[in-house]
C-alpha cells in the first residue's frame, strides 16, 4: 500500500508538472505545484503515514476535514471563476474603435506562437477594414524568447502591408497587468487617451484584461481571438487563466501593484 500511494503521488506530481511545463515561472506555477503537492501529501499522510497510529486519529480526522473543506472551496472557486472567464470569452467588439491594444503572448523562436498568431490575425483583419485605426503592440522579451513579442507582432503585421506608422511598440511589459499599465501610460504620453480603445486577445484572456483596464478607469471594448484547438493549448490556457484570475483578485485585495 505504501508503495502504491507513493507511486500515485509521484504520478500526480509528474502530471501537474507536465500540464504546467510551459509556464514554469511566477505565482501561477507555484499554485499548481502547491495543489499537486497537497494531494500527494494527503495520500502519503492518511494512507501510509504516522496518522495510521490510533493515538493520532483525532488529529488525522481534523486535518482530513480541513483538506476536504479546502478542496470543496477550491472546486467552487474554480467553477465560479471559469464561468466568469467563459462569460467574457465573447468579448465586446466595436466597429468604432480607433486604437487597438494587442496583448503579447509567447514566441516560438523568432515567430509568434499559435496563440499570438490568432491574436494577430484578428488584429490584421480589423486594421485592414478600419484604415484609420492604430495599434499598441505590447510584450517584452521572455526568458526563453529570442526577441520581444512586440517586435514579432510588428513584423507579422508589416509583412502583410500594415503601415509601420500605424504601430506603436511597447517592449517592457512582462505580464498582462504590465501590458495594460504600460499601454495606458503610452496613451497619455502620446495624447491618445481620447481614442476609443479596444483590447485584443484570446477568448480565455478577455475577462481578466477588461478587469485590469477598470483599474485605470477605462471602459474598453474587447475583440476576441479564437483559442487554437491544438493539443493541450485550450486546457493549459483555461487552467492557467483560473490561477491568474485568483492571483489578480488576491493582489487587488492586498493592494499590490505590478
N, C-alpha and C positions, 0 to 999 in steps of 0.2 A: 504493500500500500504506500509506504514511504516513497519508494522509487517511482511509482505511478504518479503520485501527486506532484513530486518534484519535476517529473517529465512534463506534466501538464503545465506547471508554472513556467518552465523554460519555453515551451511551445507558445504560450500566451505572450511571453516577453518577445520572442522572435517575431511573432505575428504583428505585435504592436510596433516594433522597430521597422518592419517591412512596410507597413501602412504609412508610417511617418518618415520613411527613409529620405524623401525629397525635401523634408522640412526640418532637418536636424539643427535647428537654431531657435533661440528665444524661448519665450514662455509657452508657446504652443506645443513644442516638443516636450518641454518639461511636464506639461499637463498630461500629455499622452503617456509618457513614461511613468508618471506617478500613478495613473489609473491602472496601467498594466501591472505595476509593482504591487499595488494594493490587492489586486485579485490574486496574484501569485502568493503573496504573503498570507492571505486568508486561507488558501489551500494548505500551505505548509503548517500554519499555526493550529488550525482547527482539525486537521485530519492526521497530522503526523507529529505535531509539536508538543510542547510542555503542557498545553491545556488538556491533554488527554488524562492528566493526573486528576483524580477525583477532588483533591484539595483546591483545585483551580477552576472548578466547574462554574461557580457563580461569576467569577471574573470573565470566564470564557463566554458565558451567555450574554453578559453586558456588552462585551466587545463585539460579539456577533450581532446583537441588536443594533449597535451603533453602525456597523458596516451595512446592515440591511437598510437602516434609515437613510444613510448617505447614498446607497445605491438607488433607493426609491426617489430621493430628491434629485439625484443626478439624472435619472431617467425622465422625470417630469421636466427638468430644465432643458434636457436635450429635445424633447418633443416640442416644448413651447418655443424654444429659440429656432429650431428648424422650421417650425410653422411660420415664424416671422421672416426667415430667410426665403422660404418658398413664396410667401405672400409678396415680398419685394422683388421677386425674380422677373415679373412682367415689366418692371421699370415704370417710368412716367415720361415717355418720349414727347418731345415737342418739335413742331415743324418750324418754329420761330427762333430757335436758339442760334446765336451767332458766335458763341465761344464754347468749344468743347474742352473738357479736361479728361484726358485719356490716361488712365491709371496703368502703371507699369506692371509687368509680370516677368517670369523667368525667361532666360535665353538658352538656346541650345548652341553652344559655341558662340558664333557671331550672329546667329539668326534667331528671330523671335520663336518662342515655343508655340505649341498648338494653341494654348490658352491665350497668349498675347496676339497671335495671328488672328484669332477670332475677333478680338477687340479692334484690331487694325482694319479688318475687312468692313465692319460696320462704320468705323470712322471714315474710311475712304468713300464708301457709298454716300454717306451724309455730306461730306465735303464736296463731292462731285455735284450733288443735287442742290447744294447751297454754296455757290461760288463766293459769297461774301463772308463765309464763316472762317474762323481761325481756330487753332487748337494748341493747347498747352500739353506737351508730352512729358510726363513726369516719371522718373525712375533712375536710380543711381546704378553703379556697377556692383553687383553682388559678389560675395566671397568666392563663388565658383564661376563667375562670368568674365568674359574677355573684353567687354566694353559696357558702356552704360546702356540701360534699357531705353532711355530717351533717344540716344543716338541711333539705336537699331530701329526704333519706331520711325524716326525721321527718314532714315534711308529707305525703309519699306514704302513710305508714302511718296517720297520724292521720285523713287524709281517708277512710280505709277503716275507721274506727271502732276502731283500736287506741288504747287509753287513753294519753295523754301521760305519765302517771306510770310507765308500763312502759318508757319510752325514756330512755336516758342518752346525751347527745350529747358526743362528743369531737371538737373542731373545730380542733385544732392540727397533726395529722399530715399530712405531705406525701407519704408513700410507704408501702409495705406494712410495712416494718420499723418505722416510727414508728407506724403504725396499731396494731400489736400491742404495741409498747413502751408507748405511752401508755394503751392499753386495760388492760394489766396493771397499770399504776400506778393507774388509776382503781379497779380491782377492790380493790386494797389500801387505797386511801383510803376507799372506801365499805364496806369489810368484806365484800366479795363473793368473796374468794379461795377459800372453801369450796364455792362453787357448782360444778355440773357444767357445763363450758363447751363450746360448740360454735361453731366459726368458720364463717361463711357467705361463700362467694364462688363465682365461676365455676369450672368444672371445671379449666381450664388453670392456675388460680391456687392450687389447694389444696396441691399438693406443697410449694411454697415457703412458704406460710402455716404449715403444720404444722411445717416445719423451723425456722421462726423462733420459734414458741412453745416449741420444745425449749430454746432459749437461756435461757428463764426457768423451766426445769424443769417445764414444763406439758405433759402428755399430753392433748391436747384431741381432741374429736370434730370432724368436719367435714361440713357439709351442702352438697352440690354444686348449683349453679345452672347450667342449660344455657347454653352459649355461643351467642349469637344467630347464626344462619346467614344473615347479611345481608352482601352484598358481600364485602369483604376482611376483615371482622371476625375470622373464625377464623384466617386466615393471619397477620394483624397480631398477634393475641393470642398465638398459639403461638410465632411468631418472636420477638416481644418478650420472651416469658417465658423463652425459652432464654437470651437476653442477660442478663436479670435474675437467673436462677439462677447463671450464670457469675459475675456481679458479687457475688452473695451468698456464693458459695464463696470468692472472692478476698478479700472483706472479713473473712470468718471466719478465713481463713488468716493474714491480716495483723493480725488483732485490732482492726479498725476498727469503732467503734461508730457508730450513726446519730446 
